Amino acid sequence: MANLFTFLVGVLMFAGLIVAIARTGREEKRAQAEADAAYCAEQHLNAQRCIRDVDAMLQRIPNSPLLTAEARREWEVLKHRFATEPPARDVIEQIRVAPQNAAYVLGLEQGDPHLRAQAVMELFTEATAYGAHDVAAQILHLRTRLGSNAFTHEYAHLVGKLGPMARQRLDDDLAFAKKFEPFSRPKELTLSPPSLGHSDFLPGAGIEGFIPRYSVWHQCKPQIDLHSDSCEVTYRSTGLFFTRFIPSLREIGRLIP
């Protein structure tokens, strides 16, 4: 009889724990929903201004080779979502990011020497990280042509040369990574170039499939398990992991017995 009583008490305690966990989860979701609604209400007018600013800038560069047709289409989709759907935090956050990226492209088209030098070095870093050293050398040479009227077309041409090489390196590295436990969980991973609403956007993203490595990391991070109990590789931070992710992923093999 005592054993039965103990068992019933245990069952009731377990049931109470389940109810408490469920209640906590509902309360957290409710609090997050309220915070998101407050954010959307606060930023709604600002988002409208951002849309007007981005549209005005894009109208000034209708034929820029640094913006793919897909990037422009995704901007239109983002605006449509803002106009037709209930306010969503992710939509407003992307809209707020877009003016900075549009201004970057516009500055390159207008010949801003500082922005052009920045773009060259960013693309050079991408090419080096992806192991495309011949293209990296050509990109570096573009620093001598910052004032050229053909700069943006030459830049886009080099992005087009880098794109297929980067995608091949990325496909190889991801296939290699799946041999190891932290990276083996995703069954399928589809990577997309960032558009104007993404903080990891770079001018020319999407040309010949080019995806900046920060965008790769942001898309992969939610789908891999860096903190698995069975993982034999310990990183001090995901940032340290990322510095190894694209440029030298195969070195990880030497760290795992």
Buried (B, 14 or more C-beta within 10 A) or exposed (E): EEEEEEEEEEEEEEEEEEEEEEEEEEEEEEEEEEEBEEBBEEBEEEBEEBBEBBBEBBEEBEEBBBBBEBBBEBBEEBBEBBEEEEBEBEBBBBBBBBBEBBBBBBBBBEBBEEBBEBBBBBBBBBBBBBBBEEBBEBBBEBEEBBEBEEBBEBBBBBBBBBBEBBBBBBEEBBEBBBEBBBBEEBEEBEBBBBBBBBEBBBBBBBBBBBBBBBBBBBBBEEEBBBEEEEBEBEBEEEEEBBEBBBBEBEEBEEEEE
